[in-house]
Amino acid sequence: MNSTLVWRLAVRYMNGKGSANAVPILSRISMVAIAVSSCAMLVLFSVFNGFEGLVSGLYKAFYPDIKVYAAKGKFFTANPALLQSINNVYGVQLLSCVLQDNVLVNNEEEQIVATLKGIDKQYALVNNIKPFIVSGMDSVVTLPVPTAIVGQQIASKLGLDVNNVFSRLLLYYPNTKLNNSSLSPTEAFQSVSIKPDGVFRVQEEFDSKYIIADISIVQELMHEQGKISSIELKLKDGVSAASVQSQLKEILGVGYKVETRFEQNKSVYMVMRSEKWAGYAILLFVLLIASFNMIGALSLLVLEKQKDIGILKAMGILSVDISRLILIEGALWSLVGGIAGIIIALILCFCQSHFHLIKIEGAFIIDSYPVIVQFSDILVVLITVILVGFVAALYPARRAAQGALSDIMSGK
């Protein structure tokens, strides 16, 4: 059969021309069901994308594009040759040296264990920390008094006031240079007094954990002069993190581990993506259930068009072409419903993004559900509904090709 004729017949049947029964009504009900399912699917994808983008943005404050650290041991020497070889890798824009470990934090009334993070001058350029500073200064200094930026929950728990010039934190770290601490218990810990000069608020995981200070102060406290715990990298725009990672692994060898931001937070990202595809699977089942209505509508269409099918066969049209006609009809119904659902979803996402229609109750860093529409998700939804349309049309197409009216009515 001529392909143009097949498409013309499929479009004619979809418009319901010449139908005298419920086929047009059932076909439109099928399209509405597919539109609702595809709309829900794209909105779900967009919301999960929004939360993933939000989390990724928050994690940029403490997790760089790429992190390099020693395969064995906590610290290693940051020699100029090593830093230069990393800096020369194509795609690396900036690097920052970091030294961090757990310390005991003490003020006049409270004691807690926190992670002290020593940073250099490049850190704020490599990691996006400054937008999350909610009070005080957004940088740390060593003179005239060493200063620190602390998480909001730490500041709240310890009663810190960045505007109080007398506010101080005492940080304690085991003195690793002491051979036998029992002989000199007063020297078992090295300590430093730091003025809290800024407060950041990212999320609970960070706000209750980190204290940021200048790396030289941290090296002195830990007796690790010239040592660091990691090298954090910012990549140039458009550069693949995987490509830079493979180059670094080849240059640095087995003595160092190189992780992308995804690998640094693999469990978080995997959970979010698993939830996204679990939601997709649930909505796919809903879409499949909706396709049963399409099977019934296409079967009624085949019943109604038995005369047309008989004429086509008398003209020498092959059974495979008749089957193809019904398959195209099912795909068209799905395509129309899918496109309608996608358009509705795009409108809903636009309104949510600009007018924040649906709010999030409670004390969160955002007040409404975030949405990010990705073109790949639109393709996934569109391909899904078309495939579901083909699958739903298989049974009616086979019956149409057989041209057995009695079999269709009896459901054999």
N, C-alpha and C positions, 0 to 999 in steps of 0.2 A: 504494500500500500504506500502511496506517496506520503512522505512525512508531513507535507503541508496539509494534506487532507486529514491526517490523524489529528493534528493540532487544532484544525478548524472544528472538527467534530467534538474534540475534548472541550474546547472553549464553549461551543454551542450547548453541550450537555451541562456544563457547569453553570451557565446562565439560566438553565431551566427552560429553554425554548422548546415548545412542543410538548411539555410535560403536563399531564392532566391529573397527577396524583401527588403524593406527599414527598416525592423525591427532592424537589427544590428546598422544601422546608427542612427536611432531614439533613441535606447537604449544608445548609447554612447553620444549622445547629452544630454540626460537626466542625465547621470552620470556627464558630464561636468558642467551642470547647478547646480547640487547638490554640486559638488566640489567647485564651485565658491561661492555658498551661505554659505557652511560650513566653508570655508576658511575665508570669511568676518566675519562670526559670531565669530570664535575663535580669529581673530585679534582684533575685537572690544572688546571682553572680556579682552584680554590681555592688551590693551591700558587703559581700565578703571581700571584694576587691578594695572597697573603702576602708574596711577594718584592717586589711593587710597593709594597705598604704599608710594608714595611721600608725600601726605598730612599727612598720619599717621606718617611718619618720621619727618616731620616738627613740628607736634603737640606734639611730644615727648619732645620738648624743654620746653613746658609750661604745658602740660597735662600728668600726670603720669599714670601708669598702673591702680591704684586705688586711689581715693581721698575720704577722710573722713572729714566731716564738720558738724557743729551744725545744727540741724533741725530748731532751732529758734535762732535769733540773729546772729550778724556777727562774734563775737569772743567767745572763750571758753578757759578755763584753761588747759594748757598742763601738767597735773600732771603725775609724774613718773609711777604711777600704771596704768593709761590709756595707756601710751606709751608702757609699758612692756606687757600689755595684747594684744595689737595689734601686737607687735613684735614677740610674741610667737605663732601667728597663722601660721599654716603650709602653706608654699608657700611664705611667706613674706621674702624678702631678706634684704631690707633696708627701712627705713622711714625717712622722712624729715619734719620738722615743718616750716610752712609758715604763715606769717602775711601780708595781703595785703588790701589796700583800696585806693580810689582815693585821690589825693593830688593836690594842686595848685603848679605849677612849674614856677619859675621866674628866669630869668637872667637879664642882663643889658638892653635888648631891647624887649624881648618877654615874654609872659605868656601863658601857656597852662595847661590843666588839663590832668593828666596822672595817671596811676595805679602804685603805689609804692609797690613793692613786696619784703618783708623782708625774707631772706633765711638763713638757717644754713649751717654748713660745709658739710652736707650730700647731699645738694640739687643737686649739679653737678653730683653726683653718681646716684641719683634717676631719674633726668630728663636730657636728652641729650642736654645740652645747649652749651657746650664747642666747638663743631664743628662749631657753627654758630657765634663765636666771630671773627669779621673781622679785628679789630684793638684794640690795647691796651691790658690790662690785662684780664684774664679769671676768676678772683676771686675778691671778695670784702673784705675790711678790715675796722677796726674801728680806728686804730692808725697807724701813728701819725695823719692822717686826714681821716675821713670817706670817703670811695669811693663808686662809683656806676657804674654799667654797664647799658648803655642806648640803646634803639632801634635806628637804623640808621636814621629813619625819624625824630625822636625827636632830635637827634644830629644835623641833617641837618637844621631843622627848627630853633633851638636855636643857631646855629653856634658854637657848642661845638668842642673843640680840645683836645683830650686825651693826646696829647703831650705837652700841655701848662700847666705848673705847677700852673698857676694863674687862670685857668678856674674853675668856681664854679657854682653850682646850689643851689638856695634857695627853699626849699620845705616847704609848709605851710599846716597845718592840723588844723581843728577846735579844740579848747581847750574844750574838753568835761567836764573837771573838773570845769569850770567856770559856776557859777549858773546864772548870769545875765550879758551877754556880753555887754549890753548897758552901764553898769556902768563903764566898763573898756575896751574900744574898742581896746586898744593896746595889751591887753592880750587875745583877742578873738581867736587868732590863735597862735598855737605853731609852731616854725620853726626850721630848721636845715640846715646847709650849708654842701654840699657834693661835692666832686671832681669827675667829670666824668672820669673814669679810663679805660673804655672799651666800645666797641660798638659791638652790635650783629645785624645780619641781618638774619631773618627767612622768614617772609612775612609781607605784609602791616598790617595785622590785629594785629600783635605783635609789629612790628617795630615802629608803631605810638602810642603804648599804654603803654608799660612797661618800668619802671625803677627798676633795681634790686639793693638792698643794703643789708647790714648785718641786721639780724633780731633784734638784740639788739638796733640798731639805730632807726629802725622803731617802735619798742615797746616804746622807749623813746619819739619819736615824737608824737605818738598817745596816750601817757599816758596809755598804755596797757601792763605794765610789767607783764611777766609771761603768757600773753594771746597769742593765735594764731587764725588764721582764718581757717586753714585746716591742715590735716596731709596727706602727699603724700607718696605713697608706690611704691616701685619697687619689682616686683615679680621674683621668681626664674624661670629659663628657663624651659619651658614645663608645667608650672603650669597653670591651668585654672583660669582666672580672675573671672568667675562666681562662681567657687567653693570657692575661697577666699572671695568673696563678701558675699556669704551666711553665711560663718563662722563669718565674722565681724558683720553682721547684728544681728546674734544671740547673740554675745558677748556684743555688744554696746547698743542694744535695740533701742527704738523709739526716743531717744534723739539725735541720730546722723544719718546722711544720708551717704550712701556709694555708690559711683558711679565708674563704670569702665570707661576706656578712651572712649569707644563707647558712653556711656551715657552722658559724659561730652560734647561731640560734636555730639549729636544724629542727629541734623538737617543736619549737613554737610554730615555725613556718609549716612543718609537716602536719601538725594538728589543724591549723587553719585551712590548709589546702584539702585535707581529708574531710573536714566538715563541709567545705564547698562542694566537693564531688559527692559526698553523701546526700546533701540536699538535692543535687542534680539527679541522683539515682531515684530519690523519692518522687520528684516531679516527673521523671521519665515514666515511672509506673503509673502515675496519674494520667499522663499523656497516652500511654498504652491502653488504659481503661477507656479513655475518651475515644480511642480509635475504633472500639467495638461499634460505636454508633456509626462511624464511617463505613465499616464493613456492611452493616445493615442497609445503609443508604445506597452504597454501590451495588449491593445485591438487588435492591429494588430497581435501581437504574437499569441493570442488566435485564431484569424481568420486563421492564417497560420497553426497552429497546430491542426486544427479540425480533421484531419485524425488520428493524433496521439491520440487525446483525445477519438475519436471513438473506436480505437483499445484498448485503456486502459479500456474503459467502457465495451467493449466486453469480456475483460479478467476478468471482475468482480470487477474492481476497483471502489471504492465508490466515489460519487460526492464530498464528503468532502475532500478526498485525492487530487482530481484534483484541488479543490479550494486552498488547502494548497500548492500545487505546484506553483501556480501563486503568492500566497502571499509571498512565499519564494523567488521567482524570483524578485518581487518588492523590498523585503528587501535586496537582494544581490546587485541589482543595486544601491540602496541607500547607502549600506555599502561600496561598492567600491568607489563611488563618495565621500562619507563622509571621508573615510580614505585618499584618494588622497588630498582632500581639507585640512584636518588636517596636513598632511605632508608639504604641500605648506605653510600653515600658520606658522608652526613651523620653517621652513626655513626663512620665512620673519621676524618673531619675533627675531630669532637668529641674523640675519643680522642687524636689527634695534638696537638690544641691544648692539652689539659689534662694529658696524661701523657707527651708528647714521645716517642712510640714509635720513630720513625725519626730517628736522629741524623745530623748532618753531620760527617763526619770532617775533621779539620784545625783550624787556628787561625782561627776566624771569630768575628764579633761575636755570633753565635747558635750554639747547640749542636744545634738540631733544625730540621727544615723548618717554616717558618711556613705557616699556612693561614688564609684568610679566605673564608668562604662568603658569596656575594652572591645576593640573591633574583633578580636579573636573569639570573645564570648558570643558576639552576635553571629559569627559564622557557625559556632558550635550549635547554637539554638536553631539556626536556619537549617543546617544539615540534619540535625536530629528530627525536626518535624517533617522534613521531606522523606527521610528514611522511614519514619513511622507511617507516612502516607503510602509509600510503596509497599510496606509490609501489610498494611490494612487492605490494600487493593489486590494482594496476591490471590486470595480465595475467589473473590468475584471475577477477577481476570481469567483465572483457570476455567471457571464455569462458563464465562462468556465465550471463551475459545472453543469449549466443547459444544456449545450451542444446545445444551440439553435442558430445556425448560423444566421438565419433570424433576430432574436432579436438583435444580436450584430450589424449587418449591418444597421438596421433601428434605432438603439439607444434606443429602448424601454427598 
